[in-house]
């Protein structure tokens, strides 16, 4: 049984190497690292701002924000999407974290693409998905501040 398990581990490592080599032909190191490491991925209970957004491609992203004194202290995401969407979600959270809300409001598709070192044209909409989800989460934060009772009904 141990030999079979070791054999499967070797096959998995070889397959991962092959996948990474193929990805290097198309994607930047930033995109590849963010996909494989899942930085900033998670769920934040009792978030101050939250959004779930589904793009025209069918990928869905959720953004969770913790905000204190006008700054984004923590930004996490979840997604049901492709590897480019995972990379964009990770990057949008990194770009937002530690920023004043007024600065985070300026994060858009182009800033995400630039920070990732670009994406192929067929994946660029993933950055728009992430930027839109962030902006909707910020809008949710402002709505909750105006009507605090809404926080109790967060999904």
Secondary structure as GFF3:
##gff-version 3
##sequence-region A 1 155
A	DSSP	alpha_helix	2	24	.	.	.	ID=ss1
A	DSSP	alpha_helix	29	37	.	.	.	ID=ss2
A	DSSP	beta_strand	49	54	.	.	.	ID=ss3
A	DSSP	beta_strand	60	68	.	.	.	ID=ss4
A	DSSP	beta_strand	71	80	.	.	.	ID=ss5
A	DSSP	alpha_helix	83	96	.	.	.	ID=ss6
A	DSSP	alpha_helix	101	104	.	.	.	ID=ss7
A	DSSP	alpha_helix	109	116	.	.	.	ID=ss8
A	DSSP	three_ten_helix	121	123	.	.	.	ID=ss9
A	DSSP	alpha_helix	125	146	.	.	.	ID=ss10
A	DSSP	three_ten_helix	148	153	.	.	.	ID=ss11
###
